[in-house]
Amino acid sequence: MLHTFVAYVEDLPGVLTRVASLFRRLNININSLTVGRSERAGLSRLTLVCEASAEAGHRIRASLFKLENIVDVDDIAQAPAVTRELALIKVAATPQNRSQLFDLVEVFRARIVDLTSESLIIEMTGVESKIEGLLEILREDEGRILEICRSGKMTMRRGHHLSSVLRAMGAGETETVEPGGNETQEEGLPSALE
Amino acid sequence: MGTNGNAQATNARLNPPTRLTGAEILWATLAGEGVDTVFGYPGGAILPAYDALRKFPIRHVLVRHEQCAAHMADGYARASGKVGVAIATSGPGATNLVTGIATAMLDSVPIVCITGNVSSKVLGTDAFQEVDITGITLPVTKHNFLVNKTDDFAQAIRHAFQIARCGRPGPVLVDITKDAQQGSAIFDFEAAKPRAYRPHPMLRVEESGLDQAAELIRNAKRPVILAGHGVMESGAMEQVRALAERAQIPVGLTLLGLGGFPASHPLSLGMMGMHGEAWVNHAIQESDLLIACGMRFDDRVTGTLSSYALKAKKIHIEIDPAEVNKNVKVDVALVGDLRQVLEDLLPRVSGRDGSAWLKTIEASKGVVAVRDIKNLPDSGHLYAAHVMHDLWRITGGDAVVVTDVGQHQMWEAQYFHHEKPRTLITSGGLGTMGFALPAAIGVKFACPEKDVWVVAGDGGFQMTAAELATIVQEKLKINIAIINNGYLGMVRQWQEFFYERNYEATPLVSPDFVKLADAHGIPGRTVRTRAEVAEAVNQARSAPGAFLLNFLVEKEESVYPMIPAGSALHEMIRRPGRWGKDPLEESADE
């Protein structure tokens, strides 16, 4: 199954290597990994998505916690959460066929962030399936997509969720994740484009 | 060891905070952490540190190879329960430590390794003797640090000690650059104290889990306690014993658990697993409740998992949440410090009658014991099992035995009966040949008053034989027993059983070990018959210094019983003998 781990890690050299090395050792491929600053100084937040057996989740989380630089780990699993990904797509476009792309971008609620005489860049934020939907349409014209840059998934639990960091620092337990309630669909997405 | 006295004296001298060089801060911090002995080897990148050593009350033991420095620190830690320290220079000095660090990692032994590195301005440039040792040791350390600022020294080293000894212990490496050793900073030992150790957030011992465990124990008909290294690490010997005695539960031990429960205790079953006694493995397979205490269901104790203890419910008491349900799915997991968990569990456990189950096990013991090699008449040949049995008898078991890896290690485990914790020092998880001689040096420093015995095969002994010189230089009284059969015995045994006796690369030519010892100024003698064993052992014990015994034992003897890899725990290869059975025949009928 697909696992999504959200972790707070110390913002220090080599920390990412330690995280990556754990997955390397378990021979688990990392599907996507997104890291950036968090709400707390000195701590980075990462979202890591990987494919592993259902039972592996417990052991991966327990092993991540054993890394000294990891402050907190949350296995999002099936919990209600908001998941987004950012994609930049450079597409070949001439003044003659641009307008068709403008319409497409409108339908997908994406944006055009760069425009030259030969190409334009589409910026798109959404769930994975929505980005895949746009790419699928763009691929209908062969050779049109010039470059794709995707951020990988970023995930945040829904609701009044006390900061995991605070709990980890103030001693306390992460509650067990309730299965069910998977929510990754963005509202208002045209079903035909999923 | 007077450690604390030394540490306090040093601290007192350095109070209030004083400006020191990085090199001085290194030693002052080590002394402050209670270190009085370190094992190391100097070199360019660690020379500033060595230059400052004479100012501090720390004994430095010069090793002959850095791998051995790590093994010595490891032996010191296993024997004393304190953190062992190894020091090496950059590059090859650092890489030589790796096998020793991995050995400590696999057996959860707290050691701190200090390595020098090139100056921070040339880090990452392939400078002379530069190697990325924090990168190399990342998967075999609990944690490691690269320190290139003098200001960070004290804090990093104190943090390293905390990590090494807290929770599930393990090795930590601190890599310090040469320029940071030469720089200076204000040394304030107290201010460098790390934050309180954060216990693993997934530790969990719930009331309901304790109740459930107690209920399982109350209802069990055929319970077995499986005791591992965690008994020693947690200091839970008394609690395990109390549980066993109160509920009349027999205790099987892992290799590293030996000594955690007295071998002479009526409830002791001995060692389980690949070369465990038949009755232990049968008891586990027949059991309806396993209570695993500080052990991790390693493949060497479970045999094939799909057929392991299928009739048993399992309670797992373990400090590392990542070990729970890793190999064996358990019914009740009590994830916490073993001693504390047992303290909480014991009031819920009442006396129960275990006599029927104990009688069943006792009966299976009787059947097996008659074919035990130690009960065979003296045929004039010398068997390693006899040597181990006699060594146990003559020393009264009052010795610390440090073994290498292979057949002799298993014979030691079978025939030397350990009553007390930390009296068997052996590499279990990694199975590191060459461990015994250097580890014994560390053990001798940890407990100088004890009778320390190295038991090594002719193969493993040659891997680190150069440390004989260290024994002489440090004037150590260590007794060495080489179990010499002219083969890499355990590998030969596998070739005999599983590779049609194709003894490829296992016959071994060795030097005359007695002459080798003599070249170092260590007396020794060769023993060829069982009749000589007792006298030789006594001669070694009464010698004022180190003594080497070269036991020329039966060449093609094998360790029995043996569970072939991929077989179930009860499918043991048994000793062939006058009862005329095929050695490869399994003996579930017994």
Chai-1 contact restraints between the chains, C-beta under 6 A:
chainA,res_idxA,chainB,res_idxB,connection_type,confidence,min_distance_angstrom,max_distance_angstrom,comment,restraint_id
A,S21,B,L138,contact,1.0,0.0,6.0,A-B,restraint_1
A,R59,B,A322,contact,1.0,0.0,6.0,A-B,restraint_2
A,A62,B,M202,contact,1.0,0.0,6.0,A-B,restraint_3
A,A62,B,P321,contact,1.0,0.0,6.0,A-B,restraint_4
A,A62,B,A322,contact,1.0,0.0,6.0,A-B,restraint_5
A,S63,B,A322,contact,1.0,0.0,6.0,A-B,restraint_6
A,F65,B,H200,contact,1.0,0.0,6.0,A-B,restraint_7
A,F65,B,P201,contact,1.0,0.0,6.0,A-B,restraint_8
A,E68,B,H143,contact,1.0,0.0,6.0,A-B,restraint_9
